[in-house]
Amino acid sequence: MRFLRLFAALLVAVVALAGCQGADVVNSDQSAVQKNSIVPLANNTVPFHAKVQNSIQVVPPFPPPTINAIFEGQGKSSPFGPFMFVGISAVDVTVFPFNQSTDMVFTYRNGDELHMASHGTAIEDPPGSTVFSGVFEVIGGTGIFSNATGSGTYAGTADVAGGVGQFDMDGVISGFGGSGN
């Protein structure tokens, strides 16, 4: 019974970033990267906020202690606008709360990519649902994000039975906006 509950909680953790694939969270009236509306703080640093909804696909190897998953979805970020999202995640279910690490790519409408890595934890609360949180680090990207750095926090929820989830990110980004490579 404990293994079954642990496996269910693991599944919840894997779906921690899962969401509804067909939802249109991207406003078609927004520009790809809103360069003119970005007001930098000191040293070209801006506050960053993102809302993400996505689907999930659990991938081999099976079975636990580590569950691997691919997340795909979309969202909006301030100040850069709408994006498509892909995350490659590994969840260690040998510890409680579960440890999760994810490599993420946000692709904006003009093709520029923002790359991040996240590390956090997830717990089952209530059974069949997951509450998760952690930290992220900006690790560059392409185009205007080729020299980007920054960090922040994320938090969200997932409903395994319903196959939906969401998460929010808050932090800062620096070093963007150069000529890009």
C-alpha positions as CSV (number, residue, x, y, z in Angstrom):
1,M,0.0,0.0,0.0
2,R,2.9,2.4,0.9
3,F,4.4,1.7,-2.6
4,L,1.1,2.4,-4.3
5,R,0.7,5.7,-2.4
6,L,4.4,6.6,-3.2
7,F,3.9,5.8,-6.8
8,A,0.7,7.9,-6.9
9,A,2.6,10.8,-5.3
10,L,5.4,10.3,-7.7
11,L,3.0,10.5,-10.6
12,V,1.6,13.7,-9.1
13,A,5.2,15.1,-8.8
14,V,5.9,14.2,-12.5
15,V,2.8,16.0,-13.5
16,A,3.7,19.0,-11.3
17,L,4.3,21.2,-14.3
18,A,1.5,19.6,-16.3
19,G,-1.4,21.6,-17.6
20,C,-4.0,21.8,-20.3
21,Q,-2.4,21.5,-23.7
22,G,-5.1,23.3,-25.7
23,A,-5.5,26.4,-23.6
24,D,-4.8,29.6,-25.4
25,V,-2.9,31.6,-22.8
26,V,-1.1,33.5,-25.5
27,N,-2.8,36.8,-26.4
28,S,-2.4,37.2,-30.2
29,D,-2.4,41.0,-29.8
30,Q,0.9,41.0,-27.8
31,S,4.2,41.5,-29.7
32,A,6.9,38.8,-29.5
33,V,9.5,40.6,-27.4
34,Q,8.3,43.9,-26.2
35,K,11.7,45.7,-26.3
36,N,10.3,49.2,-26.2
37,S,8.2,48.6,-23.1
38,I,10.9,47.1,-21.0
39,V,12.1,49.5,-18.3
40,P,15.4,48.2,-16.9
41,L,16.5,48.5,-13.3
42,A,20.2,48.9,-12.6
43,N,22.6,47.1,-14.9
44,N,19.9,46.2,-17.5
45,T,18.0,44.1,-14.9
46,V,14.3,43.7,-15.2
47,P,11.7,42.0,-13.0
48,F,10.5,38.8,-14.6
49,H,7.1,37.1,-14.1
50,A,5.8,34.1,-16.1
51,K,2.6,32.0,-16.0
52,V,2.9,28.6,-17.6
53,Q,0.3,25.9,-18.5
54,N,1.5,22.7,-20.2
55,S,1.0,19.0,-20.9
56,I,3.3,16.2,-19.8
57,Q,4.7,12.9,-21.3
58,V,6.5,10.4,-18.9
59,V,9.4,8.9,-20.8
60,P,11.7,5.9,-20.1
61,P,13.6,4.6,-18.3
62,F,11.1,2.9,-16.0
63,P,10.4,2.2,-13.1
64,P,11.3,4.6,-10.3
65,P,13.4,5.7,-8.3
66,T,13.7,8.5,-10.9
67,I,10.7,9.5,-13.1
68,N,11.6,11.4,-16.3
69,A,9.2,13.6,-18.2
70,I,8.9,16.1,-21.0
71,F,6.7,19.1,-20.5
72,E,5.3,21.1,-23.4
73,G,3.0,24.1,-23.3
74,Q,2.7,27.9,-23.5
75,G,2.5,30.9,-21.4
76,K,3.0,34.7,-21.0
77,S,5.9,36.5,-19.4
78,S,6.4,40.1,-18.3
79,P,8.1,41.9,-19.8
80,F,8.8,39.7,-22.9
81,G,5.4,38.5,-23.9
82,P,4.0,35.1,-25.1
83,F,6.2,32.0,-25.4
84,M,6.1,28.3,-26.1
85,F,7.6,26.1,-23.3
86,V,9.5,22.8,-23.2
87,G,11.0,21.3,-20.1
88,I,12.9,18.1,-19.5
89,S,12.4,16.9,-15.9
90,A,13.7,14.3,-13.5
91,V,11.9,13.6,-10.2
92,D,13.7,11.6,-7.5
93,V,11.1,9.7,-5.5
94,T,13.5,8.1,-3.1
95,V,13.2,11.1,-0.8
96,F,10.3,13.0,0.7
97,P,9.5,15.6,-0.3
98,F,10.4,14.5,-3.9
99,N,13.3,16.3,-5.5
100,Q,12.7,17.7,-9.0
101,S,15.1,19.3,-11.5
102,T,14.0,20.7,-14.9
103,D,15.9,22.2,-17.8
104,M,13.5,24.7,-19.5
105,V,13.4,26.6,-22.8
106,F,11.0,29.5,-23.4
107,T,10.8,30.2,-27.2
108,Y,9.3,33.7,-28.0
109,R,7.5,34.5,-31.2
110,N,10.5,36.0,-32.8
111,G,12.4,32.7,-32.2
112,D,14.6,34.0,-29.4
113,E,15.1,31.4,-26.6
114,L,15.4,31.9,-22.9
115,H,17.1,29.0,-21.1
116,M,16.6,28.1,-17.4
117,A,17.3,25.4,-14.9
118,S,15.2,24.8,-11.9
119,H,15.5,22.7,-8.7
120,G,12.7,22.2,-6.2
121,T,10.5,19.8,-4.2
122,A,7.0,18.4,-4.6
123,I,4.5,16.9,-2.1
124,E,1.2,15.2,-2.5
125,D,-1.5,17.5,-1.1
126,P,-4.2,16.1,-1.1
127,P,-3.9,12.6,-2.6
128,G,-3.9,12.8,-6.4
129,S,-2.7,16.4,-6.4
130,T,0.8,18.0,-6.0
131,V,2.0,21.2,-4.6
132,F,5.5,22.1,-5.7
133,S,8.0,25.0,-5.5
134,G,11.7,25.8,-6.0
135,V,14.2,28.1,-7.5
136,F,15.3,28.8,-11.1
137,E,18.4,30.2,-12.7
138,V,18.6,31.9,-16.1
139,I,21.5,30.3,-18.0
140,G,21.5,32.3,-21.3
141,G,19.7,31.5,-24.5
142,T,19.7,32.8,-28.1
143,G,19.1,36.1,-29.7
144,I,18.6,38.9,-27.2
145,F,18.9,36.3,-24.4
146,S,22.4,35.0,-25.5
147,N,24.1,36.7,-22.5
148,A,21.1,36.6,-20.1
149,T,21.5,35.8,-16.4
150,G,19.1,35.9,-13.5
151,S,17.2,33.9,-10.9
152,G,14.0,33.6,-9.0
153,T,11.4,31.3,-7.5
154,Y,8.5,29.2,-8.9
155,A,5.5,27.5,-7.4
156,G,2.4,25.7,-8.7
157,T,0.0,22.9,-8.5
158,A,-0.9,19.8,-10.5
159,D,-4.0,17.6,-10.6
160,V,-2.9,14.1,-11.8
161,A,-6.4,12.8,-12.3
162,G,-7.5,15.8,-14.2
163,G,-4.2,16.1,-16.2
164,V,-4.0,19.8,-15.5
165,G,-1.5,22.0,-13.8
166,Q,0.1,25.4,-13.7
167,F,3.0,27.3,-12.3
168,D,4.2,30.9,-11.8
169,M,7.7,32.2,-11.8
170,D,9.0,35.5,-10.2
171,G,12.5,36.8,-10.3
172,V,14.9,39.1,-12.3
173,I,16.7,38.8,-15.6
174,S,19.9,40.7,-16.5
175,G,22.2,40.9,-19.5
176,F,19.6,40.6,-22.3
177,G,19.1,42.8,-25.3
178,G,22.5,42.7,-26.9
179,S,23.0,42.1,-30.6
180,G,22.3,38.4,-30.0
181,N,24.2,35.5,-31.6
